[in-house]
Amino acid sequence: MAGRGQGSDFVEALARGLDILTCFSAERPALTLSEVAAATGLARPTARRLLLTLEELGYTRAVGNQYALTPRVLALGMAYIGSLNLWDIARPHMERLVAATGESSSISQLDEGDIVYVARVAVPKLITLRVEIGTRFPAPYTSQGKVLLAALEPDELQAALAAPSRSGLPAREPLDNKQLIRELGEVRARGWAVADEELAPGIRSVAVPLRDGAGSVRAAMNVTVHAAETSLEKLTNEHLPLLLRAAGDISADWALVQSRPQKHVSA
């Protein structure tokens, strides 16, 4: 992964440290030095120095001959979520939506070609894919991803579709981009998207955009159901109106918060 920076101010050492943090996953929670070096494309001595530095800073810990992340890493992601004020704004609306539908609801944002979950209120049902804050899925196969892709400018969309997924899911058959772009045009026109067992068998969802004070699509919100329990007609006829109302309320509250003067505390 090294050597991909373009700007004159690019700090390769920082990029390598971030590569170390992102090579761990739910499937690979603990890695040996050799595995870290292989996953990041770094030489073993470089990987070792970075791991020891991250350990001293409290982001990694040694477990025998392996390394693992510590809970301190969560502070990095939560700082981003907190800076948006999105979770505090969305939570009561999401909880009411989940109570009304009896189904889980999540909020995601786009990161290159993936969606990343930033908020979630779940119901205790068995699902085929584990979903939690920070989970990534390839955007074109999800309802939230379609909503977010549909909001992009043409050059941004092409870049997102060309970006490799970092979700860790098995490789899929290449998409028909022309057909996808036609579908995204329909999503843009009607204001919502459906994914019907496209991400995984049995998973069906509908998603709508969340907008900021300027009216820009900043996130997407969904309702997810089991295909065996909930028909597509029920999803779109009964759950979608409730989802649209909740998303509209969240967007309005978000715009209100953004319109307020920010207080700066001087040291």
C-alpha positions as CSV (number, residue, x, y, z in Angstrom):
1,M,0.0,0.0,0.0
2,A,3.0,2.3,0.4
3,G,3.9,4.8,-2.2
4,R,0.3,5.8,-3.3
5,G,0.4,9.4,-2.1
6,Q,0.3,12.1,-4.7
7,G,0.7,15.4,-2.9
8,S,4.0,16.9,-1.8
9,D,2.8,17.1,1.8
10,F,1.8,13.4,1.9
11,V,3.2,11.7,5.0
12,E,3.9,8.1,4.1
13,A,4.7,7.1,7.8
14,L,1.2,8.2,8.9
15,A,-0.4,6.4,5.9
16,R,1.5,3.2,6.9
17,G,0.3,3.5,10.5
18,L,-3.3,3.8,9.3
19,D,-2.8,0.8,7.0
20,I,-1.8,-1.2,10.1
21,L,-5.0,-0.3,11.9
22,T,-7.3,-1.1,9.0
23,C,-5.8,-4.5,8.2
24,F,-7.5,-5.9,11.3
25,S,-11.1,-7.1,11.0
26,A,-13.8,-9.2,12.6
27,E,-12.5,-12.1,10.5
28,R,-8.9,-11.3,11.5
29,P,-9.0,-9.8,15.0
30,A,-5.4,-10.9,15.9
31,L,-2.5,-11.1,13.5
32,T,1.1,-12.1,13.7
33,L,3.9,-9.7,12.6
34,S,4.3,-11.6,9.3
35,E,0.5,-11.4,8.6
36,V,0.4,-7.7,9.3
37,A,3.4,-7.2,7.0
38,A,1.8,-9.3,4.3
39,A,-1.6,-7.5,4.6
40,T,-0.1,-4.0,4.4
41,G,2.7,-4.7,1.9
42,L,5.3,-3.5,4.4
43,A,8.7,-4.9,5.3
44,R,8.7,-6.8,8.6
45,P,11.0,-4.3,10.4
46,T,8.8,-1.4,9.3
47,A,5.6,-3.3,10.4
48,R,7.2,-4.1,13.7
49,R,8.2,-0.5,14.4
50,L,4.7,0.7,13.6
51,L,3.0,-2.0,15.7
52,L,5.2,-1.1,18.7
53,T,4.5,2.6,18.2
54,L,0.8,1.9,18.1
55,E,1.1,-0.3,21.1
56,E,2.9,2.5,23.1
57,L,0.1,4.9,22.0
58,G,-2.5,2.4,23.3
59,Y,-4.1,1.4,19.9
60,T,-2.7,-2.1,19.7
61,R,-1.6,-4.8,22.2
62,A,0.5,-7.9,22.0
63,V,-1.3,-11.2,22.6
64,G,1.5,-13.9,22.6
65,N,3.0,-13.8,19.1
66,Q,0.1,-11.8,17.7
67,Y,-1.2,-8.3,17.8
68,A,-4.8,-7.0,18.3
69,L,-6.5,-3.7,18.4
70,T,-7.6,-2.1,21.7
71,P,-10.9,-0.3,22.5
72,R,-9.0,3.0,22.1
73,V,-9.4,2.6,18.3
74,L,-13.1,3.2,18.8
75,A,-12.4,6.8,19.8
76,L,-11.3,7.5,16.2
77,G,-14.6,6.5,14.7
78,M,-16.7,8.0,17.5
79,A,-15.0,11.3,17.1
80,Y,-16.2,11.4,13.5
81,I,-19.7,10.4,14.3
82,G,-19.8,12.8,17.2
83,S,-18.6,15.7,14.9
84,L,-21.7,15.1,12.7
85,N,-24.1,15.3,15.7
86,L,-26.0,12.7,13.6
87,W,-26.4,9.9,16.2
88,D,-27.8,12.2,18.9
89,I,-30.2,13.7,16.4
90,A,-31.3,10.5,14.7
91,R,-31.6,8.1,17.7
92,P,-35.1,9.1,18.9
93,H,-36.5,9.1,15.4
94,M,-34.9,5.7,14.6
95,E,-36.2,4.2,17.8
96,R,-39.8,5.3,17.0
97,L,-39.4,3.9,13.5
98,V,-38.2,0.6,14.8
99,A,-41.0,0.4,17.3
100,A,-43.5,1.1,14.5
101,T,-42.1,-1.4,12.0
102,G,-40.7,-4.0,14.2
103,E,-37.6,-4.0,12.0
104,S,-34.0,-2.8,12.2
105,S,-33.0,0.5,10.9
106,S,-29.5,1.9,10.1
107,I,-27.8,5.0,8.7
108,S,-24.8,4.8,6.4
109,Q,-22.4,7.1,4.6
110,L,-20.5,6.5,1.4
111,D,-16.7,5.8,1.5
112,E,-15.4,5.4,-2.1
113,G,-17.3,2.3,-3.3
114,D,-18.6,1.1,0.0
115,I,-21.2,2.2,2.5
116,V,-20.1,2.4,6.1
117,Y,-22.7,2.1,9.0
118,V,-22.6,5.1,11.3
119,A,-25.8,4.5,13.3
120,R,-28.1,1.6,14.0
121,V,-31.1,0.5,16.0
122,A,-31.7,-3.2,15.7
123,V,-34.3,-5.7,16.7
124,P,-33.2,-9.2,17.9
125,K,-33.7,-11.2,14.7
126,L,-31.3,-13.7,13.1
127,I,-29.6,-12.3,10.0
128,T,-27.2,-13.8,7.5
129,L,-24.7,-10.9,7.8
130,R,-23.5,-9.3,11.0
131,V,-24.1,-5.5,11.0
132,E,-22.6,-3.0,13.5
133,I,-21.2,0.5,13.5
134,G,-18.3,0.6,11.1
135,T,-19.5,-2.4,9.0
136,R,-18.8,-1.9,5.3
137,F,-20.7,-3.3,2.4
138,P,-20.2,-2.7,-1.4
139,A,-22.6,0.1,-2.2
140,P,-24.2,-1.0,-5.4
141,Y,-25.7,-4.1,-3.7
142,T,-27.4,-2.2,-0.9
143,S,-30.4,0.1,-0.8
144,Q,-28.5,2.7,1.1
145,G,-25.6,2.5,-1.3
146,K,-27.9,3.1,-4.3
147,V,-29.4,6.2,-2.6
148,L,-25.9,7.6,-1.9
149,L,-24.5,6.7,-5.4
150,A,-27.6,8.3,-7.0
151,A,-26.7,11.6,-5.4
152,L,-23.2,11.8,-6.9
153,E,-22.1,13.8,-9.9
154,P,-21.2,11.7,-12.9
155,D,-17.5,11.9,-12.4
156,E,-17.8,11.1,-8.7
157,L,-20.1,8.1,-9.5
158,Q,-17.6,6.7,-12.0
159,A,-14.8,7.0,-9.4
160,A,-17.0,5.3,-6.8
161,L,-17.9,2.4,-9.1
162,A,-14.3,1.9,-10.1
163,A,-13.1,1.8,-6.5
164,P,-12.4,-1.7,-5.1
165,S,-14.6,-2.7,-2.1
166,R,-12.9,-2.9,1.3
167,S,-15.8,-4.8,2.8
168,G,-14.0,-8.1,3.0
169,L,-16.9,-9.9,1.3
170,P,-16.1,-12.5,-1.4
171,A,-15.6,-11.1,-4.9
172,R,-18.8,-10.8,-7.0
173,E,-19.6,-10.9,-10.6
174,P,-18.9,-7.6,-12.3
175,L,-22.0,-5.3,-12.4
176,D,-23.6,-4.1,-15.6
177,N,-22.8,-0.4,-15.0
178,K,-25.1,0.8,-17.7
179,Q,-28.0,-1.0,-16.1
180,L,-27.0,0.2,-12.6
181,I,-26.7,3.8,-13.8
182,R,-30.3,3.6,-15.3
183,E,-31.5,2.2,-11.9
184,L,-29.7,5.1,-10.1
185,G,-31.5,7.5,-12.3
186,E,-34.8,6.0,-11.2
187,V,-33.7,6.2,-7.5
188,R,-32.8,9.8,-7.9
189,A,-36.2,10.6,-9.5
190,R,-38.4,8.9,-6.9
191,G,-36.2,9.5,-3.8
192,W,-35.8,5.9,-2.5
193,A,-34.1,2.6,-3.4
194,V,-34.7,-1.1,-2.8
195,A,-32.3,-4.0,-2.6
196,D,-34.0,-7.3,-2.9
197,E,-31.7,-10.1,-1.8
198,E,-28.8,-8.5,-3.7
199,L,-26.4,-8.3,-0.8
200,A,-27.2,-11.7,0.6
201,P,-30.0,-14.2,0.4
202,G,-33.0,-13.4,2.6
203,I,-32.1,-9.7,3.1
204,R,-34.4,-7.1,1.7
205,S,-34.3,-3.4,2.4
206,V,-35.5,0.0,1.4
207,A,-33.6,3.2,1.9
208,V,-34.0,7.0,1.6
209,P,-31.6,10.0,1.8
210,L,-30.8,12.1,4.8
211,R,-30.0,15.7,3.8
212,D,-28.1,18.5,5.5
213,G,-29.1,22.1,5.9
214,A,-28.0,22.9,2.3
215,G,-30.2,20.1,0.9
216,S,-27.2,17.8,0.1
217,V,-27.5,14.1,0.6
218,R,-25.1,13.3,3.4
219,A,-26.3,9.9,4.5
220,A,-28.9,7.2,3.8
221,M,-31.3,5.5,6.2
222,N,-33.0,2.1,5.7
223,V,-35.4,-0.5,7.0
224,T,-34.2,-4.0,6.7
225,V,-36.4,-7.1,6.7
226,H,-36.3,-10.8,6.1
227,A,-37.5,-11.7,2.6
228,A,-39.3,-14.8,4.0
229,E,-41.3,-12.7,6.5
230,T,-41.9,-9.4,4.6
231,S,-42.9,-9.0,1.0
232,L,-41.6,-6.3,-1.2
233,E,-45.1,-4.9,-1.4
234,K,-45.3,-4.6,2.4
235,L,-41.8,-3.1,2.6
236,T,-42.7,-0.3,0.1
237,N,-46.3,0.2,0.9
238,E,-46.2,0.1,4.7
239,H,-42.6,0.6,5.9
240,L,-41.4,3.1,3.3
241,P,-43.9,5.9,4.3
242,L,-42.8,5.6,7.9
243,L,-39.1,5.6,6.8
244,L,-39.7,8.7,4.7
245,R,-41.3,10.5,7.6
246,A,-38.5,9.6,10.0
247,A,-35.8,10.6,7.5
248,G,-37.6,13.9,6.9
249,D,-37.7,14.7,10.6
250,I,-34.0,13.8,11.0
251,S,-33.0,15.9,8.1
252,A,-35.0,18.9,9.5
253,D,-33.5,18.5,12.9
254,W,-30.0,18.2,11.4
255,A,-30.5,21.3,9.4
256,L,-31.6,23.2,12.5
257,V,-28.6,22.1,14.5
258,Q,-26.3,23.2,11.6
259,S,-27.9,26.6,11.4
260,R,-27.2,27.4,15.0
261,P,-24.0,29.4,15.8
262,Q,-21.2,27.2,16.9
263,K,-19.7,28.0,20.3
264,H,-15.9,28.0,20.5
265,V,-14.2,27.7,23.8
266,S,-10.9,29.4,24.1
267,A,-8.1,27.8,26.1
